[in-house]
């Protein structure tokens, strides 16, 4: 074998191909086979020892690194030489926990967006698409790479499929499914964030057996079980979380909480919104070993990435918060790679790893001049130069809004008891984490319970998009949605089951939203006065679009502009973090993971009206 073109395709599908690749790398490192490229850099950050090495060369064979060392000492020959001796080399950045679906662009376009910003590999927390189409989840995440994308996506099948025992449709994962995922590809790193904490600790919870089956399958293959410790801050809960084998938490909000979890063996994944406080607090506590910490983007839209950057933003924020550039870089390279047990392939500029290299012209400012991936330049500045494969996504990815009937305004009506002029109503508001729901007396007109915009009460609904029957739950919500008459907005991004949610001031507008969303195959629709004011297509999985980030952002800006013409309800007693204005954060208002309590889900046998306490299984009528 003399040419890297004859090597396996390097998709980490099986160990036999991996052995063939590494046998070849051994010969290149010894000078017995030629390297494809020899890259010379001014400085190279060895993240294993946190030291800078001066005037180094990197020998590249195929997509991998075969040798590193002082310039001029490589024992073999190279087909090409590249001189970047004016630049500093650091490893390609990795995302320890990210939902690519939240960028709302497909993986090949995500790669084009984030690779110029240094992000060469991602651990995909895949419970979003897997809740839409569980059986094809792994195929979806490996397709772009198989078609030539230089981004490495390491999928973690979703533990939250379904998120709770009170949700259904799109996928179901248990022991057998997780074991099969881990068998199929070396790129499957473990189990996505275990969010349903009540089901983990409570043997009587209907999801208990399913979740522990997935955990067992992951343990059997020595995979990583990722955690989600939202609201778990007392010492007993932290101990129980760690005892369950949940290896990480990305839900820490304060330095005190993170410190306690670190001390109990939990790997911490810091998100940007709490990063300055946490880093400064850990520095004040004298933390010197940062190896148990990584930075997590979690959810970030393409529009936000265009505005604020990707993983590189997280690194710059950490430096601004007091970390040295070298430690901050470790937190997006070797630390997440070690935690996810991916160090044979990513996390450092070292032999055997993918030749993913970020070239900096200013280390302190983390100014990126070039990014290399798979041994080739893929960007110059923020311009993407790499492969952008053309993928013809099949119907299982592109036709996921299964609504086979025309939805009528009466589908959203909430009937009153005969003869009543008022009814008691159960209300929620976004991010209502209390043990009890809100109650309010509402007026009845023509036999139907009415909202009350003067008291910030509107109607919220979930439309099942999986069964074909378009089963609908509906109730009243406080302090969100449109006050403008005959207006509604809806979206098929509804964490984490991703049914269609709609909030509106009239049943007619809500029906119009539902039918238009079905027509475009998923996404956003805003309706007012009988007209569609704006829409954004998410035609892949109802979560993403197969377009460049810039095109999607243009559509989103049109949606925001149209939303500016609408008067939105605002509940001043609730945190202004989410309000006022266009209710984009309602994408997260249907979450059923801890610490949520009462939630509206699509109707099911366990909750016929869709109103259920996901911590206890208790149900209640929406009006009485």
N, C-alpha and C positions, 0 to 999 in steps of 0.2 A: 504494500500500500504506500503510494507516494503522494497522493493528492487528497486534501481534506474533503473534496467533493464526493469521494467514495465512502465517506463515513455515514453512519445512521443520521436520521434527520434531527436528532437531538431534542426530541419532545419529552424526554423522561417518561416514556410510556412503560418501558420494562428494563429490568436490571441487565439483561443480556446486551442490549444496545449500549447501555452505560459502560459496561465492561469493555466493549470494542473501542469506544471513544477513549477511554482512559489508557488502554494498551497503546494506542497511537500517541497519546500525549506523553507517555513515558519516553518513547523513542525520540520525540521532538525535544524534550527537555535534555536528553543526553547528546543531542546533536546528530543523531542517526537518521532523522527525518527533517526536512526543511520546515520552517515556520512559514505561515502565509504572510504575516506582517510582523515587523519589529517596530514598536512604538517607543520613542524616546521622550521622556518627560523631565521637567526641571526638578520637581519634587514629587514624592509619592507618600501618601499617608498609609502607614501600616496600622490598621485599626486593631490588630491583635495586641500590639504593645503601645499603641497611642504615641508613635514616634514618626517623625518625618525622615525619609530617606532621600538623599540628594542624588541628582543626575542618574535616573534609573531607566531601564529598558524593560518592556513587556513583550514577550514573544507570544504571538497569537496563532492558534491552529484551529481552523474552522470557526466555531462560535466560542471556543474556550481559550483560556490562558494556559500555556504550557510551561512557562518559565518566567521568573522575574529576577532582576539583579542589577548590579552596577552597569552603567552603559559601557559597551565595548567588551563585555566578558561572556556574552552568549556563545556557547560552544558550537552552534550550528550555523546554518545559512537561512536567509529569509528571502522570499520571493519579492517582497516590497518593504521599504523602510519609510517611516513617517516621523518627522521631527516636530515635537511640541515641547521643546526644552524651555520655552518661555512660560509654560503653564504648569500648574500643580494638579496632580491626579488623586482623586478620591474614589471610593467604590460607588457604583450605581446605587441610588437611594431605593429603599424598600418600604412598602406600606405594610405594617404589621397587622392592621385591621382596617379594611376599607370596603364599602359597598360601591362598586363601580356603577351599579344601577342608579345611584344617586347623582351621578354626573349627568344622567339622562341621555348619554350617547353610547353607542355600541362599542365593544372592546377595541375594535380596530381604530375607531376615532378617538377613544380614550387614550390609546397609545400615542397617537399623533399629537394630542393635547399635552400629555404629561411628560413624555420622554425629553423634550427640549428643556424641561424644568427639572431634569435629573432623575425622575422616577422611572426605573428600569424594571422593577418587579413589584408585584402586589399580591398579598394574601387576601383573596376575595372572600369576604363574608357573604356567602351566597344564599342567605335565606330569602332574599327578595325574588329573584327569578325562580328559585326552586319552589316558592309558593304559587307561582304562576304555572310552571311546568316542571314538576319534580323529576319525571323520568328522563328528560333531556338536559338536566342541569349541567352535568359534567361535559357533555358534548358542546353545549353552548359556550362554556368558558375556554375550551381548548380549540374551538374552531378558528379563531383569528390567528393563533400561533401556527396552526397547521397550514394556514393560507399564507404564512410568511411574515406576520407581524413580529417585530423584535421585542415586544413586551412579554415578560414572563408572568403569567397569572397562575398562582397556586390556589386552587379552589378549596374551600372548606365547606362541605355540604352543611346545609342549615339544620340546626337542632330544632328550630322553630317552624317545623313543617308538619302539621299546622302549628301556629304560635301557641294555641291552647286547645284543649279538648272541646271547646265551644265554637271552633272554626273549622272550615272544611273547603275542599275544592282546590284543584291545581296540583297537589302533591301530598304524599304521606311518606315520612321517613321513620324507620325504626332500625332495629339491629341488622336485619338482612340488607336493607338498602345501604346503610353505612359501611358494612363489611364489603359490599360489592364496589362501592366507590373507591375504597382504599386498595382493593385488589386491582382495579383497572389501570391506575396510573401512579407513578412516583410523584407526580405533581400535587396529588391530594395530600395536604399537610396535616389534616386532623378534622376536628369537629368545630363548626362555627359556634359563636357565642351562645352558651346555654342561658337563656333569658327567663325561663319559666321557673323561678326559684321556688314558688309554692309546690310545684310538681316534683322538684328535686328532693325536698326534705319531707314531704308528706306522702306516705305510702298509700293513703286513701285517695289522693288526687288521680283523676282518670288518665293523666298523661305521665304518671310516675313510671310505669313499666316501659313505655315507649322511650322516654328520655334515657333511662338507665340502660336500655338496650343499646342505644347509640353510643353512650359512654363506654359500655363494655366492648363494643366492636372497635372503638378507637384505641382503647387500652391494648387490645389484642395485637394491634399492628404498630404499637408504640407511637401512635399519633398524639397530637396535642389537643387537649380539651380546653377550648377557650371559654371564658366566663363573661358574665354581665352582672355586676354586683350593684346595680342601681338601688340606692336607699339602704344598702346593708352597711351600716356604720358602727353598730354596737359590737363589742368584743365577741359576744357569743355567736352572732351571725357571721362575723369574719372568720372565726375558727371553723364554723360549720361549712362555710363556703370553701375554705382551703381543704378541709377534710374530705369534701366531695370529689376532690381531684380537679376542680376548676382552676386552671393554671394561671389565669390572667384576669384583669379587670380594666376596662377603658372608661368606667363610669365615675371615677374619682373626681370630686369637685373641690376639695380642700386639701391643703398640705397635711393637716392632721389625719384625715381619712387615709390618704395615700401612705403616710408614714406607718400607720397601724397595719395596713394591708401588706406593705413591704416587709414588715417585721414578722409577718405570718406566712412568708414564702410565696406571696402572690406577685406575679410579674405585672408591672404597671405600664399601661399604655395611655400616655397623656395626650388629651385633645387640646387644640389651640385655645378654646374659649376659657379654659382654666389653667393654661400653661404658666403664665407669669406668676400667679399666686403660688402654684405648687412648686415650681422650680425655686423661687425665692425662699419659700418655707423650708424646702429640703436643704438648701444651702445653709440657712440659718441653723438647722438642726445638725449640721456638720457632716452631711452625707458625702462620702468620698468615692464610694464604689457605685457607679451608675449603670452597672452591667444588667441590672434587673429592671431597666426602664427603656421604653421606646416611645416614639411619637406616633400617634394615630390620627389620620384625617377623618376616618369614619364616614360621614356623609358630607359631600361638597359638590354643588352643582357645577356644570360646565361654565355657567356665567360667573360664578364666584371664583373659579379657577382662573378664568381669563382676567379677572379683576385683581386677585390677590396671590396667584400662583398656586403651586401644588405642594409636594413634600418639601420643596425648598423654602416655602413660606414657613413651615413648621420649624425648620432648622434656624432660619433667621430670627424668628420669634424667640426661640430658646437662647440664642446668643444675646439678643437684646435683654433677655430676662436674667442674664448673669452667667450662663454656661460658657465654657471655652468652646471655640469652634470645633476642636478635636473631639470633645465629649459629645457635643451636639451631633456631629457627624456619626459617631458611634451609635447614637440612638436611632439612626435611620439606616444603619448598615449591619454591623456585626451583631449588635444586641438583638434586633428582631430576628435575624437569621439564626442565631443560637437558640432563641426561644422557640422558634418554629421548626427547629431541627433541619434547617436548610443550608447549613454551612458548607456542605460539599459542592454547592452550586452557586450560591450568592452570598453577599455580605462583605466580601473583601476582594482586594486585587491580589490574587494568589493562584498558584497552579491548580488546575482542575475546575476552577470556577468559570462561569460565563464571563466573557471579556466585556463587561459592562463598566464603563469608566466615565466619571464626570470630570471634565477639565476646567479648572478655575483660573481666572486671571486675577482674582482678589479673594483670598481665603477668608479674611475677616468679614467681608461683606457678602460672602458666598456668591460671588459674581460668576455665572456660568458662561464660559466661552464656547464649549462644545460638549456634546454627549456622544459617547460611543456605546453601542449595544451589539452583541453578537460579533464583536471584533471589527465593526465598521462604524464610521461617523454616521449618526442619525439626526444630528442637528447642528446648526451654527447660530449662536444666539438663541432666539426663540423660534427660528425657522426650522420646521421639521423636514428632514431630508430622507427619512427612511421609507421602508415599504409601507404602502397603504393598500392592502389587498381589497379586491372587489368581491364581496361575499353575497351570494344569493341566499338569504336566510329562508329556510323552509317554512311551511305553514305553521308548524308547531311553535315557531318563534314569532311569526308575523301576523297570525290570526288568533289572538288569545282573548279577544272580547267576545264571548259567546253569549250574545243576547239575541234571541231568535223571535222576539215579538216586539211590536210597537208599544212603547210605554205611554200610558195615559195619565193625565193629571190626577184622576181618581186613585191611581196607585199610591199617591203620596198623602191621601186624606187620612186623618186620624178620627175615627168615628166616636161619637159620644153615646152614652147610654140614652135610650129613648126618654124624652121628656125633660132631660137635664138642660139647664141654662148655663151652668158652669161645671167644670170638672177639675179635680186635682191632677196635676201633671208632674211626672218625674223629669227633671232637667239635669243636664250636664253642661259643663263648659270645657274648652280644650285644656288638657293637662289637669283634669280633676282627679287628684290622688287621695281623696278623702274616703273614709269608710262608708259614709252615707251620701246618697245623691241629694240634689236640691229639689225642693217641692214648691209649687206655685199654683194658685187657682187661676184658670184661664177660661175665657168666654167660649160659649158654644153658639155657632150660627149655622142654620140649615143642617143641623144634625152632626156637625163636624167641629172639633176643638180647634181653636184659632191661636195663632201666634200673637205676640204683642210687641211690636217694634218700639213702642213708647217705654216699655220695660226691658228692652234689649233681648226679647225672646224671638227666636226664629226657628225654622224647622231644619233638621238635619236628617239625612237618610243614607243608608247603605244599600246598594244594588248589587246583588250577586251577578258576577260576570263569568261564572264557570259552568253552571249547570245547563244553560240554555233557557231556563225558565224565568230568569230575571226576578228571583225572589227578593222582596224589598222589606226592609225594616225602616221604621221612621219614629222620630221623637222630637222633642223640643230642646233647643240649646240656648244657653245664655251667653250674651256678650261676644258673638261672632256672627259672621255672615252679613248679607246686605240689608240695609235699612231702606234703600231705594225700592219702591214698589215694583212688582213683576220682574224680579231679578234673581238670578241663581248662578252659581259657579260649581263646577265639579271636576274631578280628576280620578284617573285610574291608579295613581300612586297613593296608596293608603296603607302605610306600614302597620302590620307586616303581611297581612293577607292579600292586600292589593285588589280588593273589590273596588267598585266605583262609589265614591262618596259625593254627595251633593248637598249644598246648603243654600236655602233660598227663601225669598219673601212671598213666593206664590207657587202653587202646585203646577200651574201651567209652565212657568219658567223652568222648574225642576224637570218636568217631563221633556222639555225641549233640549235641555242639557244632556239628559240620558240618551236620547235618540241620536243626537249629533255625535256624542262620544263613541257610540256603537258604530256609526258610519265611518268615522276616521280611524277606527281601530285602536283607540286609546289615547290618552293625553288630557289636556286642559280644554274646557269650553266655558266661556263667560257669555251669558245671555241677559238681555234687558229689553223690555218693551217689545217682546216678540221677535227680536233680532239677535243673531249671533254677533257680539261685539268683537270677540277675539277667540282664537283657538290655537293650540300647540299640539302637533302630532307626536305621540309616543307609540309609533306603530310596531315596535319590537317589544313584545311582552307587555305592552301597555305601560312600560316603564322607561323606554329608551327610544331614540330615533337614530336612524342610520344616516347621519349627516355630520358635517364638521361642527365643532363647538361654536364657531362664529355664526353659522346659520341658525342654530338653535337659539343662541343668545339674541339674535335679531327678532325672532318670533316671541321670545320671552319679554323683550322690551316692549313689543307691541301689546302684549297681554297686560303688562304693568301700566302702560299708558292708558289702555281702555279701562283698567280698574280704577284709575285716578278719577274717572268721571262718575264713579259710583260712591254713594255714602255707605260706609261700613259701620256696623255696630261696634261698640267699644265698651268693655266692662272695666271701669277704673279701679275696682278692688283687686283685679288680677294683675300679675306682673306685666309691666309695659314692655318686657323683653320680647313678647310675641305680638304686641298690638301697639297702636291702632293700624288701620289700613287693610290692604288686601290680605286675605287669610291664607297665605301660602303655607304657613306652618300647620294648617289643618291636615296636611299629608301625614303628620305624625300624631294626630289627635285620636286615631283609632288604634293606637298601640295597645296590646294586651299584655305585654311583659311587665314584670315588677318595675316600679311600685304601683302600677295601675290597679284600680279596683273595679268600679262600674264602667262598663264600656258598651257601646252599641256595635253589634256584629250582624252579619247576614243571618236571617232566620235559620234555625236548626232545631232538631228534635229536642235538644237539651234547653234551648232558649227560643221558643216559637216566635216571640216578638223581637228577638235579637238583643234584648236588654239583659245583661248578665254581669254579675260580680265575678270577674275571672280569678280572683283569689279564693273564693269560697264556692262558686257554682250557684250561688243564690240568684233567682230571677225575680222580676217584679213587673207588673203591668206599667206601660208608659203613661196611661191615664186611668183614673178610677173615681 
